[in-house]
Amino acid sequence: MEILLTSLTASLTELREPNKVIARAGNSPVAILNRNEAIGYFVPKSAVSDIELKPISDEQVSAFLQNDLHEISHVLEYLKDK
């Protein structure tokens, strides 16, 4: 069973009318499914417009890789085949 990173989903057929998908999503990402398999994520601009990006140091990157990498290992495993 695949782990989805959001609770909202839409099929490729529903993406023929993207305005409806955007309206339903609000500020949340939507998993795009093809035959019940996630093939990507649609993230509305409003979901990321409030995110403030800050540069981080090499030490912070190293600390993340050592301490938190296991939390996203399922994402990395999924991306190996892509």
C-alpha positions as CSV (number, residue, x, y, z in Angstrom):
1,M,0.0,0.0,0.0
2,E,1.4,3.4,-1.0
3,I,1.6,6.2,1.5
4,L,0.1,9.4,0.2
5,L,1.5,12.7,1.5
6,T,-1.9,14.4,1.5
7,S,-5.6,13.5,2.2
8,L,-6.9,15.0,-1.0
9,T,-6.8,13.1,-4.3
10,A,-7.9,13.8,-7.9
11,S,-7.8,11.5,-11.0
12,L,-6.3,12.4,-14.3
13,T,-9.9,12.8,-15.6
14,E,-10.7,15.4,-12.9
15,L,-7.6,17.3,-14.1
16,R,-9.4,18.1,-17.3
17,E,-11.2,20.7,-15.2
18,P,-8.3,22.1,-13.1
19,N,-10.3,25.0,-11.7
20,K,-12.5,22.5,-9.9
21,V,-9.5,20.7,-8.5
22,I,-8.0,24.0,-7.3
23,A,-11.3,25.2,-5.8
24,R,-11.6,21.9,-3.9
25,A,-8.0,21.9,-2.7
26,G,-8.0,25.3,-1.2
27,N,-4.5,25.7,0.3
28,S,-3.8,21.9,0.4
29,P,-1.8,19.7,-2.0
30,V,-3.6,17.1,-4.0
31,A,-2.3,13.7,-5.0
32,I,-2.9,12.9,-8.7
33,L,-3.9,9.3,-9.2
34,N,-3.8,7.2,-12.3
35,R,-5.6,3.8,-11.8
36,N,-5.4,4.3,-8.1
37,E,-1.6,4.9,-8.1
38,A,-0.2,8.3,-7.2
39,I,1.7,9.7,-10.1
40,G,2.4,13.2,-8.8
41,Y,1.2,16.0,-6.6
42,F,-0.6,19.2,-7.5
43,V,0.3,22.0,-5.1
44,P,-1.7,25.2,-5.5
45,K,0.3,28.5,-5.5
46,S,-1.7,29.6,-2.4
47,A,-0.3,26.6,-0.5
48,V,3.3,27.8,-0.9
49,S,3.0,31.6,-1.1
50,D,3.3,32.0,2.7
51,I,6.4,29.8,2.9
52,E,9.5,31.8,3.7
53,L,12.7,30.3,2.3
54,K,15.9,30.8,4.3
55,P,19.4,29.6,3.3
56,I,20.9,27.1,5.7
57,S,24.5,26.3,6.5
58,D,26.4,23.2,5.5
59,E,26.3,22.1,9.2
60,Q,22.5,22.3,9.2
61,V,22.3,20.2,6.1
62,S,24.6,17.6,7.7
63,A,22.6,17.5,10.9
64,F,19.4,17.0,8.9
65,L,20.9,14.2,6.9
66,Q,22.2,12.5,10.0
67,N,19.1,13.0,12.2
68,D,16.0,13.3,10.0
69,L,16.7,11.4,6.8
70,H,14.9,8.3,8.0
71,E,11.6,10.3,8.1
72,I,11.7,10.8,4.3
73,S,13.2,7.5,3.4
74,H,9.9,6.3,1.9
75,V,9.9,9.3,-0.5
76,L,13.5,8.6,-1.5
77,E,12.7,4.9,-2.1
78,Y,9.7,5.9,-4.3
79,L,11.9,8.3,-6.3
80,K,14.5,5.7,-7.1
81,D,12.4,4.3,-9.9
82,K,11.6,7.7,-11.4
